[in-house]
Amino acid sequence: MTRNRYFTLCVLVLIGAFAGGYVANRAMPVAHAQVQPIPQQNVRAMAFTLVNQQGKVEATLRNGLMGAELTLDDANGKPRIEAGVRGIVIRDANGRTVWQSPRAFGIVPAGE
């Protein structure tokens, strides 16, 4: 292959690459993977209850006397984890307290 043919081939490859890029970006319609989000409205309630497909309660987020309270239930409907202003309580399948955070803090301190 002569130098002149090699140079011509390189130029044609570059022109084809740029033309293909132009057609892909300009001539074809752009497909968006996501729909633009609709502005969300504020949802207000006294409590939110999460139920499974059978209708059993699995979690509850509610407004308690001293603030928000979150309860996570097991498959039998017994509360397993309770979190609120008074602290965090984790219970076993029999309902006995396995672990409880210090009541004065309401959450677990980083040092413990």
C-alpha atoms as an extended CHARMM CRD file, in Angstrom:
* protein
*
       112  EXT
         1         1  MET       CA              0.0000000000        0.0000000000        0.0000000000  PROA      1               0.0000000000
         2         2  THR       CA              1.4000000000        3.3440000000       -0.9750000000  PROA      2               0.0000000000
         3         3  ARG       CA              1.6660000000        6.2490000000        1.3950000000  PROA      3               0.0000000000
         4         4  ASN       CA             -0.9850000000        8.1730000000       -0.5200000000  PROA      4               0.0000000000
         5         5  ARG       CA             -3.5520000000        5.3290000000       -0.2990000000  PROA      5               0.0000000000
         6         6  TYR       CA             -2.8030000000        4.8200000000        3.4020000000  PROA      6               0.0000000000
         7         7  PHE       CA             -3.3580000000        8.5210000000        4.1180000000  PROA      7               0.0000000000
         8         8  THR       CA             -6.6240000000        8.5100000000        2.1070000000  PROA      8               0.0000000000
         9         9  LEU       CA             -7.8690000000        5.4460000000        3.9780000000  PROA      9               0.0000000000
        10        10  CYS       CA             -7.1340000000        7.0800000000        7.3550000000  PROA      10              0.0000000000
        11        11  VAL       CA             -8.9950000000       10.2360000000        6.3180000000  PROA      11              0.0000000000
        12        12  LEU       CA            -12.0130000000        8.2150000000        5.1380000000  PROA      12              0.0000000000
        13        13  VAL       CA            -12.1070000000        6.2880000000        8.4450000000  PROA      13              0.0000000000
        14        14  LEU       CA            -12.0160000000        9.5220000000       10.4560000000  PROA      14              0.0000000000
        15        15  ILE       CA            -14.7210000000       11.1350000000        8.3060000000  PROA      15              0.0000000000
        16        16  GLY       CA            -16.8990000000        8.0300000000        8.6920000000  PROA      16              0.0000000000
        17        17  ALA       CA            -16.4110000000        7.9870000000       12.4560000000  PROA      17              0.0000000000
        18        18  PHE       CA            -17.3490000000       11.6530000000       12.8110000000  PROA      18              0.0000000000
        19        19  ALA       CA            -20.3300000000       11.2600000000       10.4570000000  PROA      19              0.0000000000
        20        20  GLY       CA            -21.5740000000        8.2590000000       12.4210000000  PROA      20              0.0000000000
        21        21  GLY       CA            -21.2440000000       10.1640000000       15.6810000000  PROA      21              0.0000000000
        22        22  TYR       CA            -23.1020000000       13.1190000000       14.2420000000  PROA      22              0.0000000000
        23        23  VAL       CA            -25.9510000000       10.9470000000       12.9610000000  PROA      23              0.0000000000
        24        24  ALA       CA            -26.2010000000        9.0970000000       16.2820000000  PROA      24              0.0000000000
        25        25  ASN       CA            -26.3390000000       12.3010000000       18.3360000000  PROA      25              0.0000000000
        26        26  ARG       CA            -28.1900000000       14.7380000000       16.0860000000  PROA      26              0.0000000000
        27        27  ALA       CA            -30.3600000000       12.9710000000       13.5610000000  PROA      27              0.0000000000
        28        28  MET       CA            -31.8370000000       10.2350000000       15.8010000000  PROA      28              0.0000000000
        29        29  PRO       CA            -34.3480000000       11.1210000000       18.5330000000  PROA      29              0.0000000000
        30        30  VAL       CA            -32.9810000000       10.8840000000       22.0530000000  PROA      30              0.0000000000
        31        31  ALA       CA            -34.4550000000        8.1680000000       24.2810000000  PROA      31              0.0000000000
        32        32  HSD       CA            -34.5160000000        9.0040000000       27.9730000000  PROA      32              0.0000000000
        33        33  ALA       CA            -34.1220000000        6.1530000000       30.4360000000  PROA      33              0.0000000000
        34        34  GLN       CA            -35.9340000000        8.0200000000       33.1790000000  PROA      34              0.0000000000
        35        35  VAL       CA            -39.1030000000       10.0110000000       33.1650000000  PROA      35              0.0000000000
        36        36  GLN       CA            -38.7080000000       13.4560000000       34.6280000000  PROA      36              0.0000000000
        37        37  PRO       CA            -39.8600000000       13.3740000000       38.2560000000  PROA      37              0.0000000000
        38        38  ILE       CA            -43.1560000000       14.9810000000       39.1020000000  PROA      38              0.0000000000
        39        39  PRO       CA            -42.9520000000       17.3420000000       42.0720000000  PROA      39              0.0000000000
        40        40  GLN       CA            -43.9510000000       15.3390000000       45.1400000000  PROA      40              0.0000000000
        41        41  GLN       CA            -46.7590000000       16.4460000000       47.3560000000  PROA      41              0.0000000000
        42        42  ASN       CA            -46.4820000000       16.4490000000       51.1050000000  PROA      42              0.0000000000
        43        43  VAL       CA            -48.1740000000       13.3800000000       52.6160000000  PROA      43              0.0000000000
        44        44  ARG       CA            -49.3630000000       13.8740000000       56.1850000000  PROA      44              0.0000000000
        45        45  ALA       CA            -50.7710000000       11.2740000000       58.5210000000  PROA      45              0.0000000000
        46        46  MET       CA            -50.8970000000       10.3190000000       62.1720000000  PROA      46              0.0000000000
        47        47  ALA       CA            -49.4950000000        6.8450000000       61.4150000000  PROA      47              0.0000000000
        48        48  PHE       CA            -48.2160000000        4.7070000000       58.5580000000  PROA      48              0.0000000000
        49        49  THR       CA            -48.7200000000        0.9470000000       58.6340000000  PROA      49              0.0000000000
        50        50  LEU       CA            -46.8580000000       -1.5050000000       56.3940000000  PROA      50              0.0000000000
        51        51  VAL       CA            -48.7270000000       -4.7410000000       55.7340000000  PROA      51              0.0000000000
        52        52  ASN       CA            -47.7010000000       -7.8710000000       53.8080000000  PROA      52              0.0000000000
        53        53  GLN       CA            -49.6920000000       -9.5640000000       51.0410000000  PROA      53              0.0000000000
        54        54  GLN       CA            -51.8010000000      -11.4430000000       53.5920000000  PROA      54              0.0000000000
        55        55  GLY       CA            -52.7710000000       -8.1930000000       55.3360000000  PROA      55              0.0000000000
        56        56  LYS       CA            -50.6710000000       -8.7600000000       58.4910000000  PROA      56              0.0000000000
        57        57  VAL       CA            -48.9540000000       -5.7190000000       59.9650000000  PROA      57              0.0000000000
        58        58  GLU       CA            -45.1630000000       -5.7960000000       59.5300000000  PROA      58              0.0000000000
        59        59  ALA       CA            -44.2000000000       -2.2630000000       60.5980000000  PROA      59              0.0000000000
        60        60  THR       CA            -45.8000000000        0.8410000000       62.0370000000  PROA      60              0.0000000000
        61        61  LEU       CA            -44.5410000000        4.4200000000       62.1100000000  PROA      61              0.0000000000
        62        62  ARG       CA            -46.7010000000        6.5720000000       64.3250000000  PROA      62              0.0000000000
        63        63  ASN       CA            -46.7700000000        9.7410000000       66.3340000000  PROA      63              0.0000000000
        64        64  GLY       CA            -46.4190000000        8.8790000000       70.0290000000  PROA      64              0.0000000000
        65        65  LEU       CA            -46.8200000000       11.0390000000       73.0980000000  PROA      65              0.0000000000
        66        66  MET       CA            -43.1700000000       12.1310000000       73.1120000000  PROA      66              0.0000000000
        67        67  GLY       CA            -42.3850000000       11.8910000000       69.3840000000  PROA      67              0.0000000000
        68        68  ALA       CA            -42.1640000000        9.4360000000       66.5160000000  PROA      68              0.0000000000
        69        69  GLU       CA            -42.2260000000        5.6920000000       67.2420000000  PROA      69              0.0000000000
        70        70  LEU       CA            -41.2500000000        2.8640000000       64.8710000000  PROA      70              0.0000000000
        71        71  THR       CA            -42.2700000000       -0.7500000000       65.4810000000  PROA      71              0.0000000000
        72        72  LEU       CA            -41.1020000000       -3.7090000000       63.3660000000  PROA      72              0.0000000000
        73        73  ASP       CA            -43.1120000000       -6.9060000000       63.8170000000  PROA      73              0.0000000000
        74        74  ASP       CA            -42.2620000000      -10.5460000000       63.0790000000  PROA      74              0.0000000000
        75        75  ALA       CA            -44.3390000000      -12.9540000000       60.9710000000  PROA      75              0.0000000000
        76        76  ASN       CA            -46.6080000000      -13.6950000000       63.9550000000  PROA      76              0.0000000000
        77        77  GLY       CA            -47.4540000000      -10.0350000000       64.5440000000  PROA      77              0.0000000000
        78        78  LYS       CA            -45.3390000000       -9.6900000000       67.7060000000  PROA      78              0.0000000000
        79        79  PRO       CA            -43.2070000000       -6.5390000000       68.0010000000  PROA      79              0.0000000000
        80        80  ARG       CA            -39.5250000000       -7.4320000000       67.5480000000  PROA      80              0.0000000000
        81        81  ILE       CA            -37.8930000000       -3.9850000000       67.3240000000  PROA      81              0.0000000000
        82        82  GLU       CA            -39.2620000000       -0.7900000000       68.8280000000  PROA      82              0.0000000000
        83        83  ALA       CA            -37.5630000000        2.5770000000       68.3470000000  PROA      83              0.0000000000
        84        84  GLY       CA            -38.7000000000        5.8570000000       69.7970000000  PROA      84              0.0000000000
        85        85  VAL       CA            -37.7230000000        8.7590000000       71.9890000000  PROA      85              0.0000000000
        86        86  ARG       CA            -37.4730000000        6.4710000000       75.0240000000  PROA      86              0.0000000000
        87        87  GLY       CA            -34.9220000000        4.2470000000       73.2940000000  PROA      87              0.0000000000
        88        88  ILE       CA            -34.5170000000        1.1540000000       71.1520000000  PROA      88              0.0000000000
        89        89  VAL       CA            -35.7540000000       -2.2700000000       72.2980000000  PROA      89              0.0000000000
        90        90  ILE       CA            -34.9800000000       -5.5470000000       70.5160000000  PROA      90              0.0000000000
        91        91  ARG       CA            -37.0190000000       -8.6060000000       71.4740000000  PROA      91              0.0000000000
        92        92  ASP       CA            -36.6500000000      -12.3300000000       70.6930000000  PROA      92              0.0000000000
        93        93  ALA       CA            -39.3880000000      -14.6020000000       69.3050000000  PROA      93              0.0000000000
        94        94  ASN       CA            -40.7960000000      -15.1420000000       72.8250000000  PROA      94              0.0000000000
        95        95  GLY       CA            -41.1620000000      -11.4210000000       73.4880000000  PROA      95              0.0000000000
        96        96  ARG       CA            -38.2570000000      -11.1890000000       75.9670000000  PROA      96              0.0000000000
        97        97  THR       CA            -36.0080000000       -8.1480000000       75.7200000000  PROA      97              0.0000000000
        98        98  VAL       CA            -32.6770000000       -9.1210000000       74.1630000000  PROA      98              0.0000000000
        99        99  TRP       CA            -31.1480000000       -5.6400000000       74.0730000000  PROA      99              0.0000000000
       100       100  GLN       CA            -32.2350000000       -2.1640000000       75.1100000000  PROA      100             0.0000000000
       101       101  SER       CA            -30.5520000000        1.1910000000       74.5780000000  PROA      101             0.0000000000
       102       102  PRO       CA            -29.9690000000        3.5630000000       77.4860000000  PROA      102             0.0000000000
       103       103  ARG       CA            -33.2580000000        5.3520000000       78.1810000000  PROA      103             0.0000000000
       104       104  ALA       CA            -31.6550000000        8.7250000000       78.8480000000  PROA      104             0.0000000000
       105       105  PHE       CA            -30.3150000000        9.0040000000       75.3110000000  PROA      105             0.0000000000
       106       106  GLY       CA            -33.0810000000        7.5190000000       73.1640000000  PROA      106             0.0000000000
       107       107  ILE       CA            -30.4320000000        6.2550000000       70.7750000000  PROA      107             0.0000000000
       108       108  VAL       CA            -27.2850000000        4.2080000000       71.1430000000  PROA      108             0.0000000000
       109       109  PRO       CA            -24.2850000000        6.3940000000       72.0160000000  PROA      109             0.0000000000
       110       110  ALA       CA            -21.3050000000        6.0090000000       69.7000000000  PROA      110             0.0000000000
       111       111  GLY       CA            -19.0610000000        4.8280000000       72.5620000000  PROA      111             0.0000000000
       112       112  GLU       CA            -21.1490000000        1.7960000000       73.5610000000  PROA      112             0.0000000000
